[in-house]
């Protein structure tokens, strides 16, 4: 085996800092927020590197799409809803720019203790959610389904859910704006229920898939945001 000796650093070649190209200078540093300043001033004071640059590109792309009347599509998972970001998504929807959403609208709270629920065997077994969610997409109630997102939103409106103004699904139905739900059978607690209508579930989510595909076909010049 070859024997290695510590490298001789005296042979390192250096050059003057005056000749080096740099990316960061003092005038690009962040500026602390001061009392009475606006969010715009705070945002503009952030150093334009890495994530800030990425955020800038997203903002400009959304503005460009909005001005050109092109679609802005937001793809989200459960966590975006369960950590309380619904009002921000709904604000964007109103400016024209699923389980958890359903519980927020009907109960005003969501996100149970998973560890405790698994230990007792009762995780996801809330009667109201299992019943109302599944009945919303029952073939017996909806003879001409428009997709799961619309059906759930319409159900929340019809049942006068007390917090429906915070529901992305209900807002989508009110604004006649596509909110599509893409189901993978067995991944959600509402599938473990005697109220499940498999035929309606498959049909409703397939309609949403076709609706989503139709919107994607018109995405040229628009924006797709993958959030959470």
N, C-alpha and C positions, 0 to 999 in steps of 0.2 A: 504493500500500500504506500502511496506517495505521502511524504511528510510535508506538512505545510508550516510556513513561518508567518508570524504576524506581518502584515503589509507595511512597507516603508512609506510613511506619509510625507517624507521630505521630498518625494518626487511628484507630489500633486501640483498641477498647474492651476493657477488662479488668474483672474483678470479684474480690472477696476469696476467698482459698482457704477461708475459713470457710464460705462459701456453696456450695462445690463438693461434689458427691456423689462419693465415691471407692469403688473396689472393693478396694483393697489397704491394709491397716493393719498395724502392727507385730505384732499378735497373730496374724496369719495367715502370718507368715514361717516358712520351714522351720527345723527344729531339727537341728543336726548329731548324728549317731549317736554314742553313747558306748559305751565298752567294757562288754560284758555285757548290752546292751539287746537286746530281741527284734525280730524282723522286724515284728511288729504295731506296736510303738512307732515304728519307723522309718517304716512306711507311714502311720500316723496323724499323723506329724510333717510329712508332705509338704504344701506349700501347696495348698489346694483350688481350683485354677484349671486351665483348659484341659485338658490330657491327663489330669491326675490326676482331675478331675471326670468325664471320659469313662470312665476306668478304674473309678471308683467306681460309675458307672451300670451298667457291664457286670457287675461283681461282684454288685451287688444284684439284677440281672436273673437271673443264673445261680442265685443262692441262692433267689430266689423260685420259679423254675421247678423247681428240685430239690425244694423243700419241697412243691410242688403236684404233684410227680411228672409234670412236663411235659418234653417232649424238649429236650435241649441238643445242637444240631447244630454240628459244626465243619467248615468248608470250608477245605481247605488245598491249597497247591501243593507242588512238590518241595522248595523251599528250607526250609520248616519242618522237613522230615525231614533234609535233607542238612547242616543246620547244628547238628544234635544235639538237637532239642527233643522227640524221641520219648518219652523217659522222662516228661516232663510231661504229654503227651497221654495216654499209657498210664495214668498215675496217675489222671487224671480218669475214664478209662474204667473202671478197676477200682473206683473209688468210686461208680460208676453215675452220677455227676453227669449213585510206587509202584515204581518201579524202585529208588530209593534205599532205601526200606524193605526191599525184597527183598535188596539187597546187604548192608545192615547186618546182617540176620538170618543170611545165609549166609556172608559174607566178614568181617564185623566192621569194614568200612571202605567208603567210597563217595566220590563226587565227584572225578572225574579232572581232569587238566589239559586243559581244552578246547582251548586254543591249540596245545599240543603234539600232541594227538590229531588235530586237523584238519590240521596240517602233515604228519603221517605217514600220514593217511588211515585211522587205526585208532580214531578216536573212537567210543566205544560198542560196540566189537567184542569185548568180553570173552565168550569162549565159554560159560563157566559160566552167566552171567546170561542170555544170549540163549537158551540151551538150556533151562535149568530154568524160567525165567519163562514161556516160551511153552508148554512141555509141561504146565505147571500148568493151562492153560486149553484144553487140547486136547480136542476132542469125543471122541476115541478113549479118553481116560482118564475123562472125566466125562459119563456118559450123561444124567444128570439135574442139569444145572448150577444152582447157587444164586446165580450172579452172580460177577463177577470177583474182587471183594474177598474173598469167602468162599473161593473156590477157591484163590487165592494164599495166603491164611492157612492153610488146611487143608494145602496142599502143604508149607509151611514146617514145620508140625507133624509131618507124616508122614515127611519127610526128616530130621527131627531136626536142623534148622538150629542150629548151635552158639550163635547169639546171638538165638534166636527170642523170648527174653523182652524184647528191645528192639524188637520188631516190632509196629507198630500193626495190621498185617494179621493176624498170628498171634494177637495178643491179642483182636482182634475175633472171630475164629473160636472161640477158647477160651471167650469170654464169651457167645457167640451174640449179639453186638452188631453191628448193621449198619455195615460199612465199605465204602462204594461207590467204585468207580473209573470215571471218565468219560473214555473214550478219544477222542482225535481222531487218526484214522489218519495216520501220517507224522510226528507230532510227537515220538515217542519212538524212541530208538535200537533198542529191541527189535523194532520193526516191520521193520527192515532185516535180516531173518534168514531162513534157509531153514527154521527151525523154526516159523515163524508159521502158524497155522491161521486164516485170515481169517474163516471161518464161525463158529468158536468165539469169536474175538475180538469180533466184532460181537454175537453172541448174548449173551455174558457181560456185556458193558458195557451192553447194552440192558436186561438183567434188572436190573442195578444202577440204571439210570435209573428203571425202574418202581418199584424198592424205595425209592429216594430220594424219588420223587414221593409215594409212600404215606406216608412219614414227614413230608414237608412238609405234607400234608393234615391232619396231626395237630399242627401247630406252634402252634396257638392257646394263648397263655399260656407258650410255650416261648421258646427263644433260638437264633438262628442267628449263629455267629461266622465271619466271613470273614477268615482269617489267611493272609497270604502267597500 
